[in-house]
Amino acid sequence: MEQKNSDTGNQKTVTLLMGSPRRNGSTHFLLKEAERALRDQGIATQVIFLDELTIHDCRGCHQCKTENNSRCIVQDDMQQVYRMMESSCGLVIAAPVYFGYVPAMTKAWLDRLVPYIGMDLSPRFSGHYPVSFIFVQNMPDPTLFETALRSFAGGVAMTGMSVRDIMIATDCEKGVKPPVSERPELTEKAYAIGMNLPG
Ligand SMILES: Cc1cc2nc3c(=O)[nH]c(=O)nc-3n(C[C@H](O)[C@H](O)[C@H](O)COP(=O)(O)O)c2cc1C
């Protein structure tokens, strides 16, 4: 996990979730564009690289739904992720499309958001907390996996986080297709996601 500008006291910080196991691929590049926009606004960033972490599957034990406890009892790196999300003012999630959905580690992160959803499905993530999504795929048709990707965003929104933007970057295959760094329509959109998040 990487923190920038976090030593500046009460400065606003946005959490960036890197949902691709490939460092310096298309997803990482576009996430860094969103980060650049946040930092251009004087907002600090902290990046979570999911592939570095041990995040076990949700056990469905519902211990987070008991009368005296609303926290997840599984003691792994997700505890630090909870702290980072709760201490920041927004979230940008970037993930490649793997078999029509997000990679398994990104789905594991989503499942572990269950403590933020009540047994009656009421949202428990407190305060206004915007979240934006950057999905990256090889296929040229943006509608191909859109339903599944919006369902992922909808799952995140069940916590009470407020969905701001959803971007689906198509035709991305590092080393095979033109690099995202040479596609202004994608880099500008990712930058706009960062600009728009604090709103
Ligand atoms: C295991 C795996 C499954 C994939 N499944 C899909 C898919 O279902 N649809 C698609 O358009 N691209 C698929 N891709 C391609 C990636 O989404 C694409 O290469 C993306 O740009 C990867 O981002 P990255 O550079 O950050 O790794 C898949 C790639 C991998 C490795």
Ligand as a Chemical Component Dictionary entry (heavy atoms), coordinates in Angstrom:
data_LIG
# 
_chem_comp.id                   LIG 
_chem_comp.type                 NON-POLYMER 
_chem_comp.pdbx_formal_charge   0 
_chem_comp.three_letter_code    LIG 
# 
loop_
_chem_comp_atom.comp_id 
_chem_comp_atom.atom_id 
_chem_comp_atom.alt_atom_id 
_chem_comp_atom.type_symbol 
_chem_comp_atom.charge 
_chem_comp_atom.model_Cartn_x 
_chem_comp_atom.model_Cartn_y 
_chem_comp_atom.model_Cartn_z 
_chem_comp_atom.pdbx_ordinal 
LIG C1  C1  C 0 -7.625  -14.073 -17.279 1  
LIG C2  C2  C 0 -8.038  -13.007 -18.259 2  
LIG C3  C3  C 0 -9.342  -12.931 -18.669 3  
LIG C4  C4  C 0 -9.752  -11.938 -19.558 4  
LIG N1  N1  N 0 -11.079 -11.855 -19.920 5  
LIG C5  C5  C 0 -11.468 -10.866 -20.755 6  
LIG C6  C6  C 0 -12.830 -10.745 -21.123 7  
LIG O1  O1  O 0 -13.679 -11.496 -20.692 8  
LIG N2  N2  N 0 -13.185 -9.735  -21.961 9  
LIG C7  C7  C 0 -12.257 -8.843  -22.449 10 
LIG O2  O2  O 0 -12.639 -7.939  -23.210 11 
LIG N3  N3  N 0 -10.966 -8.929  -22.105 12 
LIG C8  C8  C 0 -10.553 -9.912  -21.272 13 
LIG N4  N4  N 0 -9.246  -10.004 -20.901 14 
LIG C9  C9  C 0 -8.288  -8.959  -21.392 15 
LIG C10 C10 C 0 -8.046  -7.861  -20.357 16 
LIG O3  O3  O 0 -9.247  -7.345  -19.853 17 
LIG C11 C11 C 0 -7.266  -6.720  -21.020 18 
LIG O4  O4  O 0 -6.053  -7.207  -21.520 19 
LIG C12 C12 C 0 -6.989  -5.583  -20.071 20 
LIG O5  O5  O 0 -6.465  -4.522  -20.851 21 
LIG C13 C13 C 0 -5.965  -5.996  -19.028 22 
LIG O6  O6  O 0 -5.597  -4.872  -18.260 23 
LIG P1  P1  P 0 -4.117  -4.772  -17.638 24 
LIG O7  O7  O 0 -3.205  -4.258  -18.728 25 
LIG O8  O8  O 0 -4.251  -3.834  -16.535 26 
LIG O9  O9  O 0 -3.708  -6.136  -17.203 27 
LIG C14 C14 C 0 -8.806  -11.000 -20.049 28 
LIG C15 C15 C 0 -7.468  -11.090 -19.643 29 
LIG C16 C16 C 0 -7.087  -12.089 -18.755 30 
LIG C17 C17 C 0 -5.626  -12.162 -18.333 31 
# 
loop_
_chem_comp_bond.comp_id 
_chem_comp_bond.atom_id_1 
_chem_comp_bond.atom_id_2 
_chem_comp_bond.value_order 
_chem_comp_bond.pdbx_ordinal 
LIG C1  C2  SING 1  
LIG C2  C3  SING 2  
LIG C2  C16 DOUB 3  
LIG C3  C4  DOUB 4  
LIG C4  N1  SING 5  
LIG C4  C14 SING 6  
LIG N1  C5  DOUB 7  
LIG C5  C6  SING 8  
LIG C5  C8  SING 9  
LIG C6  O1  DOUB 10 
LIG C6  N2  SING 11 
LIG N2  C7  SING 12 
LIG C7  O2  DOUB 13 
LIG C7  N3  SING 14 
LIG N3  C8  DOUB 15 
LIG C8  N4  SING 16 
LIG N4  C9  SING 17 
LIG N4  C14 SING 18 
LIG C9  C10 SING 19 
LIG C10 O3  SING 20 
LIG C10 C11 SING 21 
LIG C11 O4  SING 22 
LIG C11 C12 SING 23 
LIG C12 O5  SING 24 
LIG C12 C13 SING 25 
LIG C13 O6  SING 26 
LIG O6  P1  SING 27 
LIG P1  O7  DOUB 28 
LIG P1  O8  SING 29 
LIG P1  O9  SING 30 
LIG C14 C15 DOUB 31 
LIG C15 C16 SING 32 
LIG C16 C17 SING 33 
# 
